[in-house]
Structure formats: structure tokens, C-alpha cells
Amino acid sequence: MMAVTGLSTAALADKHQKNKNFDRNAAIAGGAVALYGLHSHNTLLTVGGIAGAAYAGKKYEDERKAQARNHRRYHRHHRIHRNY
């Protein structure tokens, strides 16, 4: 049972880390699009880039919080159920 719990926790942490990295990179890309829009005086690119960066930033924060929540849950379980 311990191996299954460990594997599922590791897979879940890996999923959250990958999603978090993707969302962070998407937010950076959105910011770059917004800067390019400002530089080229293109309002559509500016607004779209800002909106994309804000959305990806929100998703990044949600993934970060979910990853921390799972980390706490994992350690709470193993703190209570130690094998001596």
C-alpha cells in the first residue's frame, strides 16, 4: 500500500510541477506579446497579451497552491502513520 501511495503522490506532484511550469511560461509569453504590442502601437496585441498573462498567472498561482496543499497532505499522512 505504501508503494502505491508514494507513486501516486509522486505522479501528482510531477503533474502539478509540469502544469505550473507551463503556466509560468505562458504568463511570460503573454507579457512578451503585450510588450511587443506596446512597442508596435497595436492595441489588440497589448490587451490580448495582458489578458493572457493575467489568466496564465492566475492558473500558475492555483497550481502552486494545489501543489503546496498536496505536499502538506502527504507529509501530514506520513507524520501520523510512521512505521517504527
Residue pairs with C-beta under 8 A, 6 or more apart in sequence:
5 77
9 70
9 74
12 70
13 67
13 70
13 71
16 63
16 66
16 67
16 70
17 67
19 59
19 63
20 60
20 63
20 64
20 67
23 56
23 57
23 59
23 60
23 63
24 56
24 60
26 52
26 56
26 59
27 52
27 53
27 56
27 57
27 60
28 53
29 52
29 53
29 56
30 49
30 50
30 51
30 52
30 53
30 54
30 55
30 56
31 49
31 53
32 49
33 45
33 48
33 49
33 52
33 53
34 45
34 46
34 48
34 49
34 50
34 52
34 53
35 49
36 42
36 45
36 49
37 43
37 44
37 45
37 46
37 47
37 48
37 49
38 46
